[in-house]
């Protein structure tokens, strides 16, 4: 996949909250250090993960949204270049601003205690909510809670 | 496939220990003696006897309170890993209700003890951490992926290397990686082998004294890669059985058998490690496969006697030394309508493996070494 060089807004809005969504160049190969969507995840598929996350209200304590990509037979597909299976979506700075998303790493990055990183992997309640609405199984919830592939 | 019913019997091959309030996330060996160690979703650990009866509640062992995914013990230190932190707890504090640990911020997905006594901890794309648990905890050595390239270190096994070194082997998603560790070395080489279309998620030693570095790796889709010697065998045998399904979580070995825990259950592939080590060629043998439909998120072998599988709110315990290896050895026939403690009846099948043309590609690269005082009292 050639790296994206510009941000592109999806033509549709999310069903539940009428959110706008932006495919950012940063997370589509434009920044090698950033979390990156797999090339085979189309824009429509990426938006569908976001739309479902909004529809099911899979929120963390900050109000950020989270989604997964089921394969239709009970397993979760990989969505990121580092084997990520969970997508994190964050809002823009104002209510009508666009949201954007990226594959979220399963483990917190290591670092010294005086340089504690910002929260990285999703909060427990995210997986609790996914399991409660049937997006993931109880075993997949445990796998993701332990930072492992599901 | 023929079916067999495993009764839930404390003295039998299989038992279920209900744990409705614990939130089990990990199960393995009691690091301090006989029995089991269980980790919870809230970061607690408890030691039990082999019947699952608690003998010591160690309390919260993760500073972050996250789900435990690994526990190991070496030289008076307990290492406990979660997706958010790595905790080192001195033995002298194990009786405390609230454990005072040295905590490294940052997650890991496993922990193992090398023959030298060092802890080896895979950190995913960040690399590997090696820690010397002496009288005081040594400064962690981070063997990192340069610019986050290379394997996604997810699970480790260790062997005795040459000249007193530790041989560390990792499932790295993009392949299998290994390196030789000796404290104080100035550089480390990482050897990796990649396979076309295989996502390597688990590794397990199948070594015996005659073949000490024999190893099996498992792909997420259930393919198995057998190495006679992980260092020198450049053409490992890659097999896939139709009788195995689901996403692979763990590969284990005991008594010459292979076990695969997947999203579809626990699969016993009997005598497969024995057959491989004996040099039987793929296509010339069939393997008896027993599928036990347990729902479990992780599994470990304890003392080559027990296979523990952590379920949603129960612990499954299998006596792998008494496990039947064929339908003929199954003493209890299928009992339609009987209570099935394994969420269903187990089923037997005999399968000839498909040999995969996985085209192994070997590479050698450097690992960046960094020693940092990363731990803080937590």
Boltz contact constraints between the chains, C-beta under 6 A:
constraints:
  - contact:
      token1: [A, 75]
      token2: [B, 247]
      max_distance: 6.0
  - contact:
      token1: [A, 82]
      token2: [B, 125]
      max_distance: 6.0
  - contact:
      token1: [A, 83]
      token2: [B, 152]
      max_distance: 6.0
  - contact:
      token1: [A, 83]
      token2: [B, 173]
      max_distance: 6.0
  - contact:
      token1: [A, 107]
      token2: [B, 83]
      max_distance: 6.0
  - contact:
      token1: [A, 107]
      token2: [B, 107]
      max_distance: 6.0
  - contact:
      token1: [A, 107]
      token2: [B, 124]
      max_distance: 6.0
  - contact:
      token1: [A, 108]
      token2: [B, 84]
      max_distance: 6.0
  - contact:
      token1: [A, 108]
      token2: [B, 106]
      max_distance: 6.0
  - contact:
      token1: [A, 108]
      token2: [B, 107]
      max_distance: 6.0
  - contact:
      token1: [A, 109]
      token2: [B, 106]
      max_distance: 6.0
  - contact:
      token1: [A, 110]
      token2: [B, 106]
      max_distance: 6.0
  - contact:
      token1: [A, 110]
      token2: [B, 123]
      max_distance: 6.0
  - contact:
      token1: [A, 110]
      token2: [B, 126]
      max_distance: 6.0
  - contact:
      token1: [A, 111]
      token2: [B, 105]
      max_distance: 6.0
  - contact:
      token1: [A, 111]
      token2: [B, 106]
      max_distance: 6.0
  - contact:
      token1: [A, 112]
      token2: [B, 374]
      max_distance: 6.0
  - contact:
      token1: [A, 113]
      token2: [B, 105]
      max_distance: 6.0
  - contact:
      token1: [A, 113]
      token2: [B, 376]
      max_distance: 6.0
  - contact:
      token1: [A, 116]
      token2: [B, 105]
      max_distance: 6.0
  - contact:
      token1: [A, 121]
      token2: [B, 83]
      max_distance: 6.0
  - contact:
      token1: [A, 138]
      token2: [B, 312]
      max_distance: 6.0
  - contact:
      token1: [A, 139]
      token2: [B, 295]
      max_distance: 6.0
  - contact:
      token1: [A, 139]
      token2: [B, 297]
      max_distance: 6.0
  - contact:
      token1: [A, 142]
      token2: [B, 25]
      max_distance: 6.0
  - contact:
      token1: [A, 142]
      token2: [B, 297]
      max_distance: 6.0
  - contact:
      token1: [A, 143]
      token2: [B, 297]
      max_distance: 6.0
  - contact:
      token1: [A, 145]
      token2: [B, 67]
      max_distance: 6.0
  - contact:
      token1: [A, 146]
      token2: [B, 25]
      max_distance: 6.0
  - contact:
      token1: [A, 146]
      token2: [B, 67]
      max_distance: 6.0
  - contact:
      token1: [A, 146]
      token2: [B, 69]
      max_distance: 6.0
  - contact:
      token1: [A, 147]
      token2: [B, 83]
      max_distance: 6.0
  - contact:
      token1: [A, 147]
      token2: [B, 107]
      max_distance: 6.0
  - contact:
      token1: [A, 147]
      token2: [B, 109]
      max_distance: 6.0
  - contact:
      token1: [A, 148]
      token2: [B, 109]
      max_distance: 6.0
